[in-house]
Amino acid sequence: MPTEVQEQTLTFEELMAGLKEMHRLILWNDDHNTFEHVIHCMMKYLDYTEGQAEKIAWKVHNEGKCAVLEGSFTEMEVYRKILQQEGLTVSVE
């Protein structure tokens, strides 16, 4: 079954604003991802150690969300798309 991908178009002004401001990538708790999968993704894509990734997984489980990365809007969007393709629930703030 092919994965459906939605494209988002940004204006030049939105792109430039995204480069200047710091944004956060938020990982949200959900009912379908296992601790192991979350830990694996944090280590593989965000270069966290196993211990750091476990802390993130527990924080998401207990508090409902966790900021896992900060940077430009453009950078956060790249990671959001990668993690969403892995089935994680993420957003950029």
Secondary structure as UniProt FT lines:
FT   HELIX           12..20
FT   STRAND          23..28
FT   HELIX           35..46
FT   HELIX           50..63
FT   STRAND          65..71
FT   HELIX           73..85
FT   TURN            86..87
FT   STRAND          89..92
//
